Amino acid sequence: MKKILILSILVAIAASCGNQPDDKKSRLAELKKEQEKISAEIKKIEKELGTKNAEQVLFVSIDTIRRMEFSHFIELQGRIDGNENIAVSPKTPGVVTRIFVKEGDAVRKGQVLAELDAEVLKQTLKEVEGQLDFATELYRKQKNLWDQNIGSEVQYLTAKNNKESLENRIATLKDQIRMSNITAPIDGTIEDIPIKVGQMANVGFPAFRIVNFSEAKAVAEVGEAYSSKVKVGDQVKVFLPDFNEEINRRVTFASKYINPVNRTFMVEVTLPSREVFRANMIAVIRIKDYSNPAAVAVPQNFIQSGNEGQFVFLAQKEGDKTIGKRQFVKTGSTYNGLTEITAGLKENDLIVTAGYQDLYDGQSIMVK
């Protein structure tokens, strides 16, 4: 009985396995018929729409070319300075005995800032002044005698000469004593005092730095290559990063001297005076060296390069469809992400602004 049951099961399995390939073939044939039907319907619709292949249509964004003002600026790293920024050094060497000011003090022109040791000169002055008193008295008596025709002319002239020589020497000594005082050559503020009491101060070595910010200025060094483009009166934008502010000014000074070491020349831009200005603050100076009031300019990233040159894509009508047309262009200056187009584009052209990376010449497009 068991043998008969097992045999029946094996026969059923064999029968089902034998039918499986036929079922798959039947299903494959049905799918192929459906595919042919769908393909035929797609072709029919494409023919009705007049398109060769709907998958070739690319969605893009476009914009109209309009003329605009285009300017190019030379960008320089500069600094803020006072109209007068002077390092003051002594006129004669000497040991510093007194300092009368401190950093931050406002000083006036001629004010004594420090005193150098001049004790020897002062003692000499006292001696000469004593000699002058004697020479003056001798001259006075000799003159009285000469006025009365008593004595010789040589005695009178000798007394007069001795007196005048001593007077000149006293004047010289007083000048030397005055030179031992370091004085302010301008009105301003004491910014730095590198000397200390007891130190030796020498001619040519700064003892004080005085800055006058009654007029502030931005200064920068410009490369020699721009010497023919930068001149007094050029428009300038001065950006002050410490204040996050941009000021529109003009070049007030352009040096005629080129530094032989770094091949640069100096430019200055006068700024409105402010108490918050500090010497050597950063100032980004942008000097306008080119301007076109009616330029054709496009964002730099719209321009692509190929073997034949630079080009952009324009949207053009071709029959009842719109295609992307490759347009070769000639470019000029580039600034702040914009490039001037000197040839190849005109006003009212429709330029592709998005989707141009995957676009090829003549491809059908559709505007988003």
ROTI-386402 format. One record per residue (C-alpha): residue number from 1; z, y, x. Coordinates in Angstrom, 3 decimals, always signed. Example, Ala and Ser with C-alpha at 12.3 -4.5 7.8 and 13.67 -1.06 7.14 Angstrom:
! residues 2
<1, <+7.800, -4.500, +12.300>>,
<2, <+7.140, -1.060, +13.670>>,
//
This chain:
! residues 368
<1, <+0.000, +0.000, +0.000>>,
<2, <+0.916, +2.366, +2.826>>,
<3, <-2.323, +1.602, +4.610>>,
<4, <-4.364, +2.495, +1.528>>,
<5, <-2.509, +5.883, +1.166>>,
<6, <-3.073, +6.858, +4.798>>,
<7, <-6.714, +5.983, +4.579>>,
<8, <-7.160, +8.178, +1.497>>,
<9, <-5.592, +11.197, +3.271>>,
<10, <-7.843, +10.813, +6.303>>,
<11, <-10.928, +10.668, +4.110>>,
<12, <-9.870, +13.927, +2.320>>,
<13, <-9.292, +15.748, +5.605>>,
<14, <-12.605, +14.663, +6.982>>,
<15, <-14.343, +15.817, +3.840>>,
<16, <-12.762, +19.272, +4.022>>,
<17, <-13.604, +19.659, +7.714>>,
<18, <-17.105, +18.692, +7.050>>,
<19, <-17.529, +21.450, +4.417>>,
<20, <-16.027, +24.359, +6.537>>,
<21, <-19.175, +25.260, +8.602>>,
<22, <-21.236, +25.442, +5.448>>,
<23, <-18.812, +27.955, +3.914>>,
<24, <-18.972, +30.245, +7.003>>,
<25, <-22.745, +30.191, +7.030>>,
<26, <-22.811, +31.081, +3.388>>,
<27, <-20.413, +34.021, +3.901>>,
<28, <-22.436, +35.291, +6.904>>,
<29, <-25.596, +35.293, +4.866>>,
<30, <-23.897, +37.330, +2.133>>,
<31, <-22.649, +39.929, +4.663>>,
<32, <-26.106, +40.330, +6.190>>,
<33, <-27.561, +41.012, +2.764>>,
<34, <-24.902, +43.658, +2.148>>,
<35, <-25.637, +45.228, +5.570>>,
<36, <-29.342, +45.446, +4.853>>,
<37, <-28.600, +47.011, +1.509>>,
<38, <-26.244, +49.640, +3.039>>,
<39, <-28.686, +50.462, +5.895>>,
<40, <-31.488, +50.937, +3.406>>,
<41, <-29.347, +53.279, +1.354>>,
<42, <-28.374, +55.310, +4.500>>,
<43, <-32.012, +55.722, +5.496>>,
<44, <-32.909, +56.806, +1.995>>,
<45, <-30.194, +59.510, +1.942>>,
<46, <-31.098, +60.727, +5.465>>,
<47, <-34.699, +61.052, +4.422>>,
<48, <-33.704, +63.040, +1.372>>,
<49, <-31.516, +65.366, +3.514>>,
<50, <-34.192, +65.718, +6.206>>,
<51, <-31.906, +64.633, +9.069>>,
<52, <-32.772, +62.042, +11.676>>,
<53, <-29.247, +60.969, +12.417>>,
<54, <-26.190, +62.419, +10.766>>,
<55, <-24.018, +61.419, +13.707>>,
<56, <-25.879, +63.833, +16.032>>,
<57, <-24.710, +66.953, +14.155>>,
<58, <-21.940, +68.736, +16.127>>,
<59, <-19.416, +71.065, +14.551>>,
<60, <-19.015, +74.312, +16.538>>,
<61, <-17.661, +77.854, +16.268>>,
<62, <-19.854, +80.892, +16.886>>,
<63, <-19.454, +84.645, +17.353>>,
<64, <-21.808, +87.628, +17.346>>,
<65, <-22.555, +89.393, +20.646>>,
<66, <-21.563, +93.066, +20.480>>,
<67, <-21.688, +95.730, +23.144>>,
<68, <-18.333, +96.870, +24.513>>,
<69, <-16.807, +98.920, +27.297>>,
<70, <-16.395, +96.783, +30.403>>,
<71, <-14.395, +97.923, +33.427>>,
<72, <-13.564, +96.307, +36.742>>,
<73, <-10.362, +97.119, +38.622>>,
<74, <-9.258, +96.559, +42.211>>,
<75, <-5.752, +95.118, +42.005>>,
<76, <-3.333, +95.995, +44.821>>,
<77, <+0.290, +95.250, +45.613>>,
<78, <+1.949, +98.621, +46.211>>,
<79, <+5.361, +100.265, +46.247>>,
<80, <+7.097, +103.356, +44.912>>,
<81, <+8.079, +106.079, +47.317>>,
<82, <+9.379, +109.631, +47.149>>,
<83, <+7.060, +112.535, +47.705>>,
<84, <+9.060, +113.104, +50.904>>,
<85, <+10.632, +110.152, +52.684>>,
<86, <+11.811, +111.207, +56.129>>,
<87, <+13.659, +109.498, +58.953>>,
<88, <+15.792, +112.170, +60.672>>,
<89, <+16.553, +111.812, +64.386>>,
<90, <+18.501, +114.106, +66.730>>,
<91, <+16.671, +116.712, +68.790>>,
<92, <+18.785, +115.936, +71.837>>,
<93, <+20.638, +112.772, +72.911>>,
<94, <+24.409, +112.638, +72.578>>,
<95, <+27.457, +110.751, +71.380>>,
<96, <+28.143, +111.078, +67.644>>,
<97, <+31.488, +112.819, +67.114>>,
<98, <+31.389, +113.571, +63.365>>,
<99, <+29.342, +112.563, +60.308>>,
<100, <+29.603, +114.977, +57.383>>,
<101, <+27.726, +113.048, +54.655>>,
<102, <+27.595, +109.577, +53.156>>,
<103, <+24.859, +107.475, +51.550>>,
<104, <+23.898, +108.785, +48.118>>,
<105, <+24.867, +112.397, +48.830>>,
<106, <+22.452, +115.133, +47.780>>,
<107, <+21.737, +117.505, +50.678>>,
<108, <+19.933, +120.798, +51.096>>,
<109, <+17.460, +121.811, +53.755>>,
<110, <+19.295, +122.996, +56.900>>,
<111, <+22.586, +121.327, +55.985>>,
<112, <+24.470, +119.824, +58.976>>,
<113, <+24.600, +116.037, +58.614>>,
<114, <+26.284, +115.037, +61.881>>,
<115, <+27.582, +116.535, +65.103>>,
<116, <+26.979, +115.270, +68.631>>,
<117, <+29.278, +115.808, +71.604>>,
<118, <+28.467, +119.263, +73.040>>,
<119, <+31.781, +120.086, +74.695>>,
<120, <+30.198, +120.683, +78.114>>,
<121, <+27.718, +123.133, +76.613>>,
<122, <+30.482, +124.962, +74.768>>,
<123, <+32.555, +125.337, +77.956>>,
<124, <+29.495, +126.572, +79.796>>,
<125, <+28.868, +129.070, +77.003>>,
<126, <+32.375, +130.498, +77.379>>,
<127, <+31.895, +130.935, +81.127>>,
<128, <+28.557, +132.676, +80.689>>,
<129, <+29.960, +134.915, +77.974>>,
<130, <+32.678, +136.011, +80.454>>,
<131, <+30.031, +136.715, +83.071>>,
<132, <+28.070, +138.699, +80.490>>,
<133, <+31.092, +140.898, +79.732>>,
<134, <+31.397, +141.766, +83.422>>,
<135, <+27.625, +142.295, +83.801>>,
<136, <+27.523, +144.484, +80.708>>,
<137, <+30.348, +146.709, +81.988>>,
<138, <+28.691, +146.975, +85.387>>,
<139, <+25.373, +147.852, +83.764>>,
<140, <+27.026, +150.506, +81.577>>,
<141, <+28.589, +152.227, +84.596>>,
<142, <+25.418, +151.988, +86.649>>,
<143, <+23.437, +153.475, +83.774>>,
<144, <+25.839, +156.427, +83.485>>,
<145, <+25.410, +157.095, +87.191>>,
<146, <+21.642, +156.775, +86.950>>,
<147, <+21.590, +159.170, +84.027>>,
<148, <+23.364, +161.693, +86.289>>,
<149, <+20.868, +161.017, +89.089>>,
<150, <+23.576, +159.302, +91.145>>,
<151, <+22.797, +156.050, +92.931>>,
<152, <+19.528, +154.242, +93.465>>,
<153, <+17.080, +152.931, +90.936>>,
<154, <+17.348, +149.478, +92.515>>,
<155, <+21.063, +149.302, +91.727>>,
<156, <+20.408, +150.302, +88.090>>,
<157, <+17.557, +147.801, +87.617>>,
<158, <+19.576, +144.996, +89.259>>,
<159, <+22.507, +145.577, +86.901>>,
<160, <+20.161, +145.665, +83.905>>,
<161, <+18.400, +142.459, +84.981>>,
<162, <+21.696, +140.600, +85.509>>,
<163, <+22.870, +141.583, +82.032>>,
<164, <+19.615, +140.546, +80.320>>,
<165, <+19.446, +137.242, +82.222>>,
<166, <+22.938, +136.330, +81.059>>,
<167, <+22.051, +137.273, +77.462>>,
<168, <+19.004, +134.987, +77.585>>,
<169, <+21.078, +132.166, +79.044>>,
<170, <+23.647, +132.537, +76.268>>,
<171, <+20.877, +132.385, +73.673>>,
<172, <+19.557, +129.188, +75.294>>,
<173, <+23.024, +127.606, +75.361>>,
<174, <+23.551, +128.445, +71.692>>,
<175, <+20.197, +126.844, +70.836>>,
<176, <+21.223, +123.717, +72.761>>,
<177, <+24.550, +123.600, +70.927>>,
<178, <+22.735, +123.963, +67.594>>,
<179, <+20.421, +121.114, +68.613>>,
<180, <+23.481, +118.905, +69.013>>,
<181, <+23.878, +119.178, +65.228>>,
<182, <+21.642, +116.873, +63.186>>,
<183, <+20.438, +118.875, +60.179>>,
<184, <+18.486, +118.002, +57.014>>,
<185, <+14.821, +119.066, +57.260>>,
<186, <+14.293, +118.806, +53.478>>,
<187, <+16.184, +118.763, +50.190>>,
<188, <+16.867, +115.230, +49.057>>,
<189, <+19.260, +112.293, +48.931>>,
<190, <+20.779, +110.423, +51.862>>,
<191, <+19.467, +106.867, +51.564>>,
<192, <+20.522, +105.343, +54.881>>,
<193, <+22.828, +106.193, +57.800>>,
<194, <+22.217, +103.763, +60.677>>,
<195, <+24.460, +105.674, +63.139>>,
<196, <+28.266, +105.560, +63.470>>,
<197, <+30.854, +107.794, +65.100>>,
<198, <+31.140, +106.992, +68.796>>,
<199, <+27.611, +105.651, +69.097>>,
<200, <+24.913, +107.180, +71.279>>,
<201, <+22.196, +108.904, +69.247>>,
<202, <+18.810, +109.238, +70.927>>,
<203, <+15.704, +111.279, +70.261>>,
<204, <+13.124, +109.320, +68.279>>,
<205, <+15.633, +106.848, +66.779>>,
<206, <+16.486, +107.452, +63.083>>,
<207, <+19.994, +108.686, +62.400>>,
<208, <+19.513, +109.404, +58.669>>,
<209, <+16.896, +108.672, +56.016>>,
<210, <+16.387, +111.352, +53.372>>,
<211, <+14.237, +110.767, +50.276>>,
<212, <+13.128, +113.488, +47.900>>,
<213, <+12.180, +112.071, +44.485>>,
<214, <+11.373, +115.416, +42.877>>,
<215, <+7.883, +113.889, +42.861>>,
<216, <+7.447, +110.133, +43.038>>,
<217, <+4.315, +108.311, +44.123>>,
<218, <+2.884, +104.816, +44.287>>,
<219, <+1.296, +103.890, +47.595>>,
<220, <-0.818, +100.899, +48.606>>,
<221, <-3.143, +99.730, +51.347>>,
<222, <-6.787, +99.106, +50.358>>,
<223, <-9.163, +96.840, +52.250>>,
<224, <-11.958, +98.444, +54.250>>,
<225, <-14.561, +96.745, +52.026>>,
<226, <-13.632, +99.145, +49.194>>,
<227, <-13.839, +102.326, +51.303>>,
<228, <-17.042, +103.440, +49.574>>,
<229, <-15.705, +102.669, +46.080>>,
<230, <-12.271, +104.311, +46.089>>,
<231, <-11.977, +108.099, +46.026>>,
<232, <-9.670, +110.848, +44.824>>,
<233, <-9.785, +111.181, +41.040>>,
<234, <-10.489, +107.512, +40.256>>,
<235, <-8.685, +106.149, +37.204>>,
<236, <-5.643, +104.021, +38.021>>,
<237, <-3.292, +101.805, +36.042>>,
<238, <+0.121, +101.523, +37.704>>,
<239, <+2.172, +98.578, +36.429>>,
<240, <+5.905, +98.733, +37.127>>,
<241, <+7.288, +95.195, +36.731>>,
<242, <+10.914, +96.375, +36.978>>,
<243, <+10.399, +98.370, +33.764>>,
<244, <+7.591, +96.220, +32.272>>,
<245, <+5.579, +99.411, +31.859>>,
<246, <+2.032, +100.494, +32.700>>,
<247, <+1.183, +104.145, +33.461>>,
<248, <-2.329, +105.605, +33.423>>,
<249, <-2.869, +107.976, +36.359>>,
<250, <-5.520, +109.014, +38.907>>,
<251, <-5.826, +108.611, +42.667>>,
<252, <-4.329, +111.722, +44.283>>,
<253, <-4.912, +110.802, +47.929>>,
<254, <-7.299, +108.427, +49.708>>,
<255, <-6.940, +108.341, +53.481>>,
<256, <-9.957, +108.868, +55.731>>,
<257, <-8.256, +106.792, +58.439>>,
<258, <-8.701, +103.011, +58.633>>,
<259, <-5.896, +101.134, +60.338>>,
<260, <-7.516, +99.238, +63.235>>,
<261, <-4.885, +96.476, +63.046>>,
<262, <-5.329, +95.322, +59.425>>,
<263, <-8.538, +97.239, +58.518>>,
<264, <-7.004, +99.016, +55.525>>,
<265, <-6.621, +102.611, +54.393>>,
<266, <-3.846, +104.229, +52.368>>,
<267, <-4.070, +105.477, +48.783>>,
<268, <-1.460, +107.393, +46.820>>,
<269, <-0.930, +107.957, +43.109>>,
<270, <+1.491, +110.655, +41.954>>,
<271, <+3.933, +109.463, +39.290>>,
<272, <+6.158, +111.373, +36.863>>,
<273, <+9.593, +111.768, +38.441>>,
<274, <+12.407, +109.590, +37.091>>,
<275, <+15.985, +109.139, +38.198>>,
<276, <+15.640, +105.349, +37.893>>,
<277, <+12.968, +105.182, +40.597>>,
<278, <+14.034, +103.613, +43.873>>,
<279, <+12.188, +103.699, +47.168>>,
<280, <+10.117, +100.546, +47.820>>,
<281, <+10.133, +99.340, +44.195>>,
<282, <+7.123, +97.101, +43.479>>,
<283, <+4.139, +98.805, +41.863>>,
<284, <+0.946, +96.925, +40.963>>,
<285, <-1.902, +99.421, +41.374>>,
<286, <-5.189, +98.759, +39.563>>,
<287, <-7.972, +101.144, +40.609>>,
<288, <-11.085, +101.309, +38.394>>,
<289, <-14.140, +100.881, +40.649>>,
<290, <-16.764, +100.058, +37.992>>,
<291, <-17.274, +100.836, +34.313>>,
<292, <-20.062, +100.231, +31.753>>,
<293, <-19.442, +101.799, +28.330>>,
<294, <-22.042, +99.606, +26.559>>,
<295, <-21.936, +96.259, +28.333>>,
<296, <-22.637, +92.748, +27.083>>,
<297, <-19.606, +90.745, +28.194>>,
<298, <-18.383, +87.276, +27.268>>,
<299, <-15.300, +85.243, +28.174>>,
<300, <-15.760, +83.652, +31.565>>,
<301, <-15.152, +80.098, +30.293>>,
<302, <-18.175, +80.324, +27.929>>,
<303, <-20.473, +80.338, +30.965>>,
<304, <-21.542, +76.955, +32.339>>,
<305, <-23.428, +76.074, +35.516>>,
<306, <-26.319, +73.693, +36.056>>,
<307, <-28.992, +72.949, +38.619>>,
<308, <-31.145, +75.769, +37.257>>,
<309, <-28.358, +78.367, +37.140>>,
<310, <-25.714, +79.682, +34.778>>,
<311, <-26.131, +79.424, +31.012>>,
<312, <-24.455, +79.742, +27.631>>,
<313, <-25.260, +78.138, +24.288>>,
<314, <-26.637, +80.197, +21.414>>,
<315, <-26.902, +79.178, +17.772>>,
<316, <-30.530, +79.491, +16.554>>,
<317, <-32.347, +78.620, +13.364>>,
<318, <-35.092, +76.021, +13.688>>,
<319, <-36.717, +75.353, +10.351>>,
<320, <-34.038, +74.433, +7.847>>,
<321, <-31.435, +73.498, +10.453>>,
<322, <-29.381, +75.192, +13.172>>,
<323, <-29.506, +74.019, +16.783>>,
<324, <-27.666, +74.816, +19.986>>,
<325, <-30.048, +76.577, +22.392>>,
<326, <-29.327, +76.742, +26.116>>,
<327, <-29.750, +80.326, +27.322>>,
<328, <-29.781, +81.117, +31.044>>,
<329, <-28.036, +84.348, +32.037>>,
<330, <-27.434, +86.611, +35.018>>,
<331, <-23.851, +87.704, +35.557>>,
<332, <-22.217, +90.790, +37.056>>,
<333, <-18.562, +91.602, +37.653>>,
<334, <-15.703, +89.553, +36.263>>,
<335, <-12.311, +90.985, +35.363>>,
<336, <-9.401, +89.884, +33.215>>,
<337, <-11.265, +86.802, +31.943>>,
<338, <-14.439, +88.675, +30.914>>,
<339, <-17.799, +88.505, +32.708>>,
<340, <-20.510, +91.120, +32.298>>,
<341, <-23.942, +89.674, +31.433>>,
<342, <-26.670, +91.718, +33.095>>,
<343, <-29.619, +89.685, +31.738>>,
<344, <-30.216, +86.888, +29.234>>,
<345, <-28.214, +88.056, +26.227>>,
<346, <-28.666, +90.876, +23.759>>,
<347, <-26.712, +92.426, +20.965>>,
<348, <-26.370, +90.324, +17.752>>,
<349, <-27.070, +87.012, +19.517>>,
<350, <-24.905, +84.198, +18.130>>,
<351, <-22.967, +82.580, +20.962>>,
<352, <-21.225, +79.219, +20.639>>,
<353, <-17.517, +79.791, +21.313>>,
<354, <-16.068, +76.322, +20.629>>,
<355, <-17.625, +72.883, +20.964>>,
<356, <-20.086, +73.931, +23.680>>,
<357, <-18.641, +71.406, +26.146>>,
<358, <-20.206, +68.465, +24.236>>,
<359, <-23.372, +70.282, +23.203>>,
<360, <-26.828, +69.587, +24.610>>,
<361, <-29.949, +71.722, +24.378>>,
<362, <-31.610, +71.366, +20.976>>,
<363, <-28.780, +69.471, +19.326>>,
<364, <-28.197, +70.082, +15.638>>,
<365, <-25.013, +72.000, +14.974>>,
<366, <-22.950, +72.986, +12.003>>,
<367, <-20.594, +75.941, +11.977>>,
<368, <-16.996, +75.128, +11.148>>,
//
